[in-house]
Amino acid sequence: MKALVFGGSGLVGRELLALLSADMFFSEIISAGRSVVHDLNDRIQQLTINMEALDTQPELFASDIVFCCLGTTIGKAGSKEAFELVDLHYVSRIAQMAAAQGVACMAVISSMGADPTSYNFYLRTKGRMEQAVCATHIPHIIIARPGLLRGKRNEFRFAEKTAAMLLPLIEWMMIGSLKNYRSINAIEVAAALIQAGKERHNQIIRTHELKLLAKKYLSA
């Protein structure tokens, strides 16, 4: 199986590429992005691309599955418009190109609480992104909605760092549907995406289910 990964330089993307490189189920792995990802396994082919010119690169999407791990913050992007460009428009265009080229499966990372009608700009943008991806009618669409992501980022995010320190103190009280708002390690999200991609189910996967899928994949 041939896999195409967008966002390989990010928190989940790095874990995803590491897992894919060790998984012989995937015969070819391509990491496509605007920046170079260092220390990649030799099995991974890295392509530096212009996200504004995806229309000129249809051959890039000759893959069986597309993993999209793109994501930023308003602070890092610099404005709401710049955030939307990455988290909504780039992801939507990737899905459209994948559909046009006959990709059978796409897995994308969203967020718990994603809702196109939300008053929260971040969650509304994620909800609109999910709508756009689903509108392409790719045969198998997997949407991961993790809670707070844990892992070593390349940049410091004060709010996330603080939340990651405080959440473990109260997570034991988060039961029932609240389990989906618990934090989750980036490698668990990556492993769950691969397992879901192999199973080819159309599904929205929340934190609790992500952890179960990750356990299934990592224990195999």
Backbone as CSV, one residue per row, in Angstrom:
resi,resn,N_x,N_y,N_z,CA_x,CA_y,CA_z,C_x,C_y,C_z
1,MET,0.842,-1.194,0.000,0.000,0.000,0.000,0.877,1.244,0.000
2,LYS,0.470,2.247,-0.758,1.215,3.506,-0.844,0.523,4.563,0.003
3,ALA,1.303,5.219,0.863,0.766,6.235,1.758,1.377,7.598,1.452
4,LEU,0.535,8.624,1.492,0.967,10.010,1.304,0.639,10.766,2.586
5,VAL,1.629,11.463,3.139,1.457,12.156,4.416,1.695,13.650,4.246
6,PHE,0.737,14.442,4.693,0.897,15.890,4.771,1.023,16.279,6.242
7,GLY,1.903,17.217,6.530,2.077,17.649,7.917,3.019,16.764,8.699
8,GLY,3.993,16.190,8.027,4.927,15.278,8.679,5.871,15.939,9.654
9,SER,5.946,17.248,9.646,6.851,17.948,10.568,6.175,18.270,11.901
10,GLY,4.872,18.029,11.998,4.123,18.347,13.205,4.194,17.257,14.260
11,LEU,3.537,17.505,15.371,3.590,16.605,16.518,3.116,15.197,16.168
12,VAL,1.924,15.075,15.586,1.397,13.759,15.207,2.070,13.264,13.934
13,GLY,2.341,14.164,13.012,2.946,13.782,11.740,4.282,13.083,11.897
14,ARG,5.108,13.556,12.814,6.410,12.918,13.042,6.240,11.500,13.569
15,GLU,5.305,11.336,14.494,5.045,9.991,15.039,4.475,9.078,13.955
16,LEU,3.621,9.629,13.119,3.007,8.860,12.044,4.065,8.340,11.071
17,LEU,4.973,9.218,10.663,6.022,8.799,9.726,6.914,7.727,10.344
18,ALA,7.211,7.854,11.624,8.046,6.853,12.291,7.361,5.487,12.304
19,LEU,6.069,5.469,12.588,5.333,4.209,12.607,5.198,3.617,11.208
20,LEU,4.879,4.456,10.242,4.724,3.969,8.868,6.022,3.366,8.341
21,SER,7.142,3.979,8.681,8.437,3.507,8.174,8.786,2.121,8.702
22,ALA,8.201,1.751,9.833,8.476,0.438,10.423,7.401,-0.592,10.084
23,ASP,6.395,-0.176,9.324,5.252,-1.039,9.015,5.365,-1.525,7.568
24,MET,5.660,-2.809,7.390,5.873,-3.364,6.052,4.572,-3.496,5.256
25,PHE,3.435,-3.193,5.892,2.167,-3.170,5.164,2.203,-2.075,4.105
26,PHE,3.017,-1.051,4.347,3.134,0.078,3.419,4.404,-0.061,2.597
27,SER,4.220,-0.223,1.303,5.355,-0.445,0.407,6.022,0.857,-0.013
28,GLU,5.291,1.957,0.059,5.840,3.255,-0.342,5.224,4.336,0.552
29,ILE,6.084,5.224,1.034,5.641,6.294,1.937,6.213,7.613,1.439
30,ILE,5.330,8.579,1.212,5.758,9.898,0.760,5.352,10.937,1.793
31,SER,6.297,11.767,2.177,6.024,12.888,3.071,6.090,14.169,2.245
32,ALA,4.956,14.870,2.153,4.885,16.084,1.340,4.614,17.280,2.250
33,GLY,5.416,18.321,2.083,5.213,19.499,2.918,6.029,20.684,2.459
34,ARG,5.800,21.815,3.125,6.498,23.047,2.762,7.902,23.107,3.342
35,SER,8.132,22.344,4.401,9.448,22.370,5.042,10.054,20.975,5.084
36,VAL,11.349,20.918,5.248,12.074,19.648,5.297,11.923,19.027,6.683
37,VAL,11.654,17.739,6.704,11.593,16.991,7.962,12.920,16.262,8.112
38,HIS,13.634,16.538,9.174,14.969,15.966,9.350,14.914,14.578,9.968
39,ASP,15.980,13.812,9.730,16.175,12.477,10.325,15.063,11.496,9.974
40,LEU,14.615,11.537,8.725,13.596,10.581,8.291,14.229,9.239,7.959
41,ASN,13.464,8.187,8.146,13.873,6.847,7.760,14.079,6.783,6.243
42,ASP,14.999,5.925,5.812,15.324,5.810,4.391,14.138,5.331,3.551
43,ARG,13.147,4.713,4.189,11.990,4.217,3.447,11.057,5.353,3.025
44,ILE,11.242,6.522,3.584,10.337,7.633,3.321,10.900,8.573,2.266
45,GLN,10.119,8.794,1.233,10.488,9.760,0.193,9.930,11.124,0.583
46,GLN,10.782,12.125,0.633,10.357,13.447,1.064,10.274,14.409,-0.117
47,LEU,9.136,15.082,-0.221,8.923,16.047,-1.294,8.573,17.396,-0.696
48,THR,9.311,18.434,-1.086,8.990,19.803,-0.678,8.058,20.389,-1.730
49,ILE,6.894,20.833,-1.294,5.873,21.269,-2.242,5.376,22.676,-1.919
50,ASN,4.751,23.274,-2.912,4.087,24.565,-2.763,2.606,24.293,-2.563
51,MET,2.103,24.547,-1.354,0.708,24.252,-1.064,-0.247,25.088,-1.912
52,GLU,0.224,26.214,-2.403,-0.620,27.063,-3.240,-0.718,26.541,-4.672
53,ALA,0.090,25.545,-4.990,0.117,25.039,-6.367,-0.194,23.545,-6.430
54,LEU,-1.018,23.060,-5.531,-1.369,21.639,-5.523,-2.035,21.214,-6.827
55,ASP,-2.776,22.135,-7.431,-3.478,21.816,-8.682,-2.530,21.372,-9.789
56,THR,-1.272,21.782,-9.690,-0.297,21.452,-10.732,0.422,20.144,-10.446
57,GLN,0.051,19.474,-9.350,0.765,18.257,-8.957,-0.181,17.082,-8.731
58,PRO,-1.053,16.786,-9.689,-2.001,15.676,-9.485,-1.313,14.336,-9.296
59,GLU,-0.130,14.165,-9.900,0.584,12.893,-9.790,0.990,12.591,-8.346
60,LEU,1.081,13.620,-7.520,1.427,13.436,-6.110,0.415,12.552,-5.398
61,PHE,-0.825,12.573,-5.872,-1.923,11.894,-5.185,-2.176,10.473,-5.700
62,ALA,-1.212,9.913,-6.403,-1.331,8.523,-6.856,-1.013,7.606,-5.682
63,SER,-1.893,7.598,-4.688,-1.672,6.849,-3.454,-2.939,6.084,-3.070
64,ASP,-2.775,5.129,-2.173,-3.920,4.366,-1.670,-4.589,5.070,-0.497
65,ILE,-3.774,5.769,0.305,-4.300,6.457,1.479,-3.550,7.765,1.690
66,VAL,-4.285,8.795,2.070,-3.699,10.097,2.383,-3.929,10.374,3.864
67,PHE,-2.850,10.665,4.560,-2.924,11.088,5.960,-2.673,12.596,6.000
68,CYS,-3.593,13.349,6.564,-3.426,14.797,6.652,-3.310,15.209,8.115
69,CYS,-2.117,15.627,8.493,-1.847,16.034,9.877,-1.575,17.530,9.971
70,LEU,-2.020,18.280,8.974,-1.800,19.724,8.989,-2.552,20.373,10.147
71,GLY,-1.932,21.365,10.746,-2.591,22.098,11.812,-1.665,23.151,12.387
72,THR,-2.207,24.281,12.761,-1.418,25.353,13.349,-2.244,26.004,14.460
73,THR,-1.815,27.139,14.930,-2.575,27.930,15.891,-2.686,29.352,15.356
74,ILE,-3.641,30.099,15.876,-3.786,31.494,15.446,-2.524,32.274,15.804
75,GLY,-1.965,31.972,16.978,-0.763,32.664,17.400,0.407,32.413,16.478
76,LYS,0.611,31.164,16.099,1.714,30.826,15.209,1.461,31.330,13.798
77,ALA,0.214,31.207,13.332,-0.124,31.643,11.974,-0.080,33.160,11.849
78,GLY,-0.447,33.861,12.914,-0.395,35.314,12.898,-1.727,36.011,12.771
79,SER,-2.743,35.284,12.321,-4.074,35.874,12.173,-5.089,34.761,11.978
80,LYS,-6.368,35.106,12.138,-7.422,34.127,11.892,-7.423,33.685,10.436
81,GLU,-7.170,34.624,9.551,-7.172,34.313,8.117,-6.063,33.322,7.775
82,ALA,-4.882,33.537,8.356,-3.759,32.646,8.092,-4.002,31.265,8.705
83,PHE,-4.664,31.248,9.860,-5.030,29.972,10.486,-6.003,29.206,9.594
84,GLU,-7.019,29.891,9.087,-7.999,29.268,8.195,-7.342,28.720,6.941
85,LEU,-6.343,29.428,6.439,-5.671,28.994,5.217,-5.103,27.593,5.388
86,VAL,-4.478,27.350,6.531,-3.856,26.051,6.773,-4.883,25.006,7.191
87,ASP,-5.634,25.310,8.251,-6.498,24.298,8.878,-7.792,24.036,8.123
88,LEU,-8.182,24.942,7.255,-9.409,24.731,6.478,-9.108,24.597,4.991
89,HIS,-8.528,25.628,4.404,-8.401,25.652,2.945,-7.367,24.657,2.412
90,TYR,-6.201,24.555,3.063,-5.208,23.584,2.605,-5.733,22.163,2.751
91,VAL,-6.340,21.867,3.898,-6.864,20.515,4.124,-7.989,20.202,3.136
92,SER,-8.853,21.170,2.898,-9.953,20.974,1.941,-9.423,20.701,0.546
93,ARG,-8.393,21.453,0.160,-7.843,21.276,-1.194,-7.163,19.922,-1.335
94,ILE,-6.488,19.485,-0.293,-5.875,18.153,-0.307,-6.948,17.091,-0.519
95,ALA,-8.062,17.214,0.195,-9.159,16.251,0.063,-9.743,16.276,-1.342
96,GLN,-9.911,17.465,-1.900,-10.461,17.592,-3.252,-9.542,16.944,-4.284
97,MET,-8.236,17.175,-4.140,-7.270,16.586,-5.070,-7.233,15.069,-4.905
98,ALA,-7.290,14.614,-3.675,-7.281,13.173,-3.424,-8.502,12.507,-4.064
99,ALA,-9.662,13.137,-3.910,-10.890,12.595,-4.495,-10.802,12.562,-6.019
100,ALA,-10.280,13.639,-6.596,-10.179,13.732,-8.059,-9.253,12.667,-8.634
101,GLN,-8.254,12.277,-7.853,-7.293,11.279,-8.327,-7.653,9.855,-7.901
102,GLY,-8.812,9.694,-7.294,-9.295,8.359,-6.979,-8.702,7.724,-5.736
103,VAL,-8.219,8.540,-4.807,-7.695,7.992,-3.554,-8.848,7.329,-2.793
104,ALA,-8.613,6.136,-2.289,-9.689,5.362,-1.658,-9.930,5.734,-0.206
105,CYS,-8.911,6.274,0.481,-9.044,6.517,1.915,-8.273,7.769,2.317
106,MET,-8.884,8.592,3.162,-8.211,9.766,3.708,-8.467,9.836,5.201
107,ALA,-7.392,10.057,5.949,-7.478,10.219,7.393,-7.002,11.614,7.753
108,VAL,-7.775,12.318,8.561,-7.459,13.709,8.879,-7.635,13.950,10.375
109,ILE,-6.827,14.852,10.921,-6.921,15.178,12.340,-7.735,16.447,12.525
110,SER,-8.756,16.357,13.353,-9.601,17.493,13.684,-9.438,17.800,15.171
111,SER,-10.509,18.003,15.904,-10.427,18.316,17.325,-11.729,17.948,18.015
112,MET,-11.634,17.563,19.268,-12.840,17.382,20.057,-13.612,18.697,20.088
113,GLY,-14.921,18.587,19.908,-15.758,19.782,19.920,-15.911,20.458,18.580
114,ALA,-15.289,19.907,17.537,-15.406,20.502,16.202,-16.870,20.614,15.802
115,ASP,-17.263,21.800,15.353,-18.672,22.052,15.031,-18.741,23.281,14.129
116,PRO,-19.246,23.130,12.908,-19.305,24.273,11.979,-20.199,25.406,12.451
117,THR,-21.019,25.172,13.474,-21.903,26.229,13.988,-21.425,26.779,15.336
118,SER,-20.239,26.339,15.782,-19.739,26.753,17.086,-19.447,28.249,17.128
119,TYR,-19.606,28.845,18.303,-19.238,30.250,18.495,-17.724,30.397,18.638
120,ASN,-17.055,29.294,18.934,-15.603,29.302,19.063,-14.977,29.212,17.677
121,PHE,-14.147,30.182,17.338,-13.574,30.243,15.985,-12.781,28.979,15.644
122,TYR,-11.959,28.519,16.567,-11.136,27.330,16.319,-12.003,26.113,16.027
123,LEU,-12.980,25.863,16.897,-13.837,24.692,16.723,-14.733,24.830,15.503
124,ARG,-15.159,26.044,15.187,-15.963,26.279,13.986,-15.145,25.993,12.724
125,THR,-13.885,26.414,12.723,-13.016,26.155,11.579,-12.794,24.663,11.386
126,LYS,-12.568,23.956,12.485,-12.381,22.508,12.397,-13.651,21.824,11.888
127,GLY,-14.797,22.299,12.339,-16.064,21.738,11.875,-16.278,21.971,10.391
128,ARG,-15.950,23.167,9.929,-16.067,23.465,8.501,-15.095,22.607,7.686
129,MET,-13.916,22.359,8.234,-12.955,21.496,7.558,-13.521,20.088,7.407
130,GLU,-14.111,19.560,8.475,-14.704,18.224,8.403,-15.789,18.166,7.334
131,GLN,-16.628,19.175,7.280,-17.679,19.240,6.261,-17.086,19.201,4.861
132,ALA,-16.037,19.985,4.653,-15.419,20.073,3.325,-14.808,18.740,2.913
133,VAL,-14.156,18.070,3.846,-13.543,16.778,3.539,-14.626,15.753,3.204
134,CYS,-15.680,15.708,4.003,-16.764,14.743,3.765,-17.490,15.015,2.450
135,ALA,-17.539,16.277,2.042,-18.232,16.644,0.806,-17.524,16.118,-0.437
136,THR,-16.272,15.694,-0.315,-15.542,15.159,-1.476,-15.991,13.744,-1.818
137,HIS,-16.641,13.074,-0.859,-17.137,11.708,-1.061,-16.024,10.717,-1.382
138,ILE,-14.841,10.931,-0.792,-13.814,9.890,-0.824,-14.427,8.645,-0.185
139,PRO,-14.232,7.461,-0.755,-14.925,6.267,-0.257,-14.778,6.003,1.238
140,HIS,-13.577,6.229,1.764,-13.343,5.968,3.185,-12.712,7.209,3.812
141,ILE,-13.436,7.845,4.703,-12.967,9.061,5.363,-12.899,8.823,6.864
142,ILE,-11.724,9.065,7.430,-11.489,8.873,8.859,-11.160,10.223,9.477
143,ILE,-11.931,10.633,10.464,-11.717,11.913,11.136,-11.387,11.653,12.594
144,ALA,-10.187,12.047,12.992,-9.772,11.893,14.388,-10.081,13.179,15.142
145,ARG,-10.769,13.018,16.272,-11.069,14.168,17.138,-10.420,13.952,18.509
146,PRO,-9.115,14.160,18.608,-8.446,13.949,19.891,-8.692,15.086,20.868
147,GLY,-8.493,14.787,22.145,-8.470,15.830,23.156,-7.116,16.512,23.101
148,LEU,-6.668,17.059,24.209,-5.376,17.732,24.254,-4.257,16.764,23.878
149,LEU,-3.424,17.169,22.927,-2.333,16.323,22.470,-1.111,16.478,23.369
150,ARG,-0.548,15.337,23.755,0.692,15.333,24.522,1.849,14.912,23.620
151,GLY,3.013,15.445,23.889,4.190,15.084,23.113,5.156,16.245,23.045
152,LYS,6.312,15.991,22.488,7.354,17.010,22.402,7.200,17.804,21.119
153,ARG,6.799,19.045,21.253,6.641,19.916,20.090,7.946,20.651,19.780
154,ASN,8.045,21.106,18.515,9.203,21.902,18.127,9.115,23.322,18.666
155,GLU,7.871,23.769,18.975,7.695,25.111,19.506,6.982,25.030,20.850
156,PHE,7.177,26.056,21.669,6.569,26.096,22.995,5.182,26.713,22.913
157,ARG,4.185,26.018,23.482,2.821,26.528,23.546,2.413,26.587,25.008
158,PHE,2.389,27.786,25.559,2.184,27.962,26.996,0.866,27.340,27.468
159,ALA,-0.228,27.633,26.752,-1.540,27.149,27.182,-1.582,25.621,27.193
160,GLU,-1.035,25.003,26.144,-1.046,23.548,26.071,-0.137,22.936,27.126
161,LYS,1.014,23.577,27.368,1.938,23.066,28.370,1.291,23.096,29.754
162,THR,0.601,24.198,30.043,-0.070,24.338,31.333,-1.178,23.304,31.486
163,ALA,-1.982,23.143,30.428,-3.076,22.169,30.470,-2.542,20.748,30.633
164,ALA,-1.433,20.447,29.964,-0.847,19.113,30.051,-0.359,18.803,31.464
165,MET,0.005,19.835,32.206,0.449,19.646,33.580,-0.732,19.463,34.534
166,LEU,-1.842,20.146,34.234,-2.984,20.131,35.147,-3.956,18.978,34.893
167,LEU,-4.114,18.599,33.616,-5.109,17.582,33.282,-4.926,16.255,34.018
168,PRO,-3.690,15.749,34.146,-3.533,14.466,34.830,-4.086,14.456,36.252
169,LEU,-4.226,15.623,36.836,-4.728,15.709,38.202,-6.242,15.481,38.280
170,ILE,-6.916,15.702,37.163,-8.377,15.591,37.190,-8.933,14.559,36.206
171,GLU,-8.072,13.996,35.371,-8.578,13.095,34.327,-9.273,11.858,34.903
172,TRP,-8.854,11.444,36.091,-9.482,10.256,36.681,-10.971,10.487,36.968
173,MET,-11.364,11.753,37.044,-12.774,12.082,37.279,-13.568,12.187,35.981
174,MET,-12.860,12.163,34.848,-13.523,12.337,33.552,-13.978,10.974,33.054
175,ILE,-15.222,10.633,33.328,-15.767,9.329,32.962,-16.937,9.510,32.006
176,GLY,-17.440,8.398,31.486,-18.539,8.486,30.522,-18.086,9.220,29.274
177,SER,-18.924,10.102,28.764,-18.598,10.854,27.553,-17.426,11.811,27.771
178,LEU,-17.156,12.149,29.033,-16.045,13.053,29.336,-14.688,12.400,29.069
179,LYS,-14.656,11.071,28.919,-13.407,10.384,28.613,-12.789,10.906,27.318
180,ASN,-13.646,11.370,26.435,-13.153,11.855,25.148,-12.446,13.203,25.244
181,TYR,-12.547,13.842,26.414,-11.865,15.117,26.615,-10.553,14.951,27.383
182,ARG,-10.184,13.713,27.644,-8.897,13.461,28.269,-7.774,13.754,27.275
183,SER,-6.570,13.937,27.797,-5.430,14.162,26.918,-5.010,12.832,26.286
184,ILE,-4.241,12.928,25.222,-3.814,11.734,24.507,-2.444,11.990,23.899
185,ASN,-1.612,10.973,23.904,-0.274,11.110,23.341,-0.322,11.092,21.818
186,ALA,0.553,11.881,21.210,0.576,11.985,19.749,0.792,10.640,19.079
187,ILE,1.608,9.776,19.674,1.858,8.480,19.054,0.601,7.617,19.054
188,GLU,-0.269,7.815,20.039,-1.533,7.076,20.069,-2.442,7.519,18.923
189,VAL,-2.476,8.822,18.656,-3.279,9.326,17.542,-2.741,8.784,16.228
190,ALA,-1.428,8.824,16.068,-0.809,8.325,14.833,-1.105,6.842,14.629
191,ALA,-0.939,6.055,15.688,-1.189,4.616,15.586,-2.648,4.330,15.271
192,ALA,-3.551,5.091,15.878,-4.981,4.903,15.636,-5.342,5.224,14.194
193,LEU,-4.735,6.263,13.639,-5.013,6.614,12.239,-4.592,5.488,11.300
194,ILE,-3.432,4.893,11.576,-2.967,3.797,10.721,-3.896,2.595,10.838
195,GLN,-4.264,2.235,12.065,-5.156,1.093,12.265,-6.506,1.335,11.606
196,ALA,-7.049,2.526,11.774,-8.334,2.854,11.144,-8.207,2.827,9.624
197,GLY,-7.064,3.285,9.116,-6.841,3.262,7.674,-6.795,1.848,7.125
198,LYS,-6.225,0.945,7.885,-6.176,-0.460,7.464,-7.573,-1.087,7.481
199,GLU,-8.369,-0.700,8.466,-9.710,-1.275,8.591,-10.709,-0.646,7.632
200,ARG,-10.364,0.548,7.131,-11.181,1.236,6.124,-12.629,1.463,6.546
201,HIS,-12.827,1.947,7.743,-14.169,2.323,8.171,-14.355,3.826,8.037
202,ASN,-15.532,4.255,7.579,-15.871,5.675,7.652,-16.244,5.968,9.090
203,GLN,-15.499,6.831,9.725,-15.790,7.045,11.132,-15.189,8.332,11.666
204,ILE,-15.849,8.864,12.683,-15.292,9.932,13.503,-14.783,9.258,14.765
205,ILE,-13.513,9.399,15.048,-12.896,8.696,16.166,-12.508,9.700,17.245
206,ARG,-13.098,9.548,18.403,-12.803,10.426,19.533,-11.736,9.803,20.431
207,THR,-11.316,10.556,21.434,-10.157,10.169,22.236,-10.213,8.736,22.754
208,HIS,-11.332,8.340,23.346,-11.417,6.998,23.916,-11.224,5.932,22.845
209,GLU,-11.873,6.111,21.694,-11.742,5.146,20.602,-10.340,5.197,19.988
210,LEU,-9.745,6.394,19.947,-8.374,6.518,19.445,-7.420,5.688,20.293
211,LYS,-7.593,5.744,21.598,-6.729,4.976,22.487,-6.897,3.469,22.268
212,LEU,-8.123,3.033,22.047,-8.370,1.606,21.819,-7.757,1.149,20.494
213,LEU,-7.923,1.949,19.447,-7.332,1.607,18.157,-5.812,1.606,18.228
214,ALA,-5.263,2.578,18.959,-3.813,2.647,19.106,-3.275,1.413,19.818
215,LYS,-3.969,0.990,20.860,-3.550,-0.202,21.596,-3.566,-1.426,20.680
216,LYS,-4.597,-1.519,19.852,-4.717,-2.636,18.913,-3.558,-2.644,17.926
217,TYR,-3.207,-1.460,17.426,-2.132,-1.369,16.433,-0.770,-1.631,17.071
218,LEU,-0.509,-0.996,18.187,0.815,-1.079,18.819,1.094,-2.448,19.436
219,SER,0.034,-3.196,19.734,0.218,-4.518,20.325,0.290,-5.617,19.264
220,ALA,0.027,-5.247,18.011,0.020,-6.255,16.937,1.442,-6.728,16.618
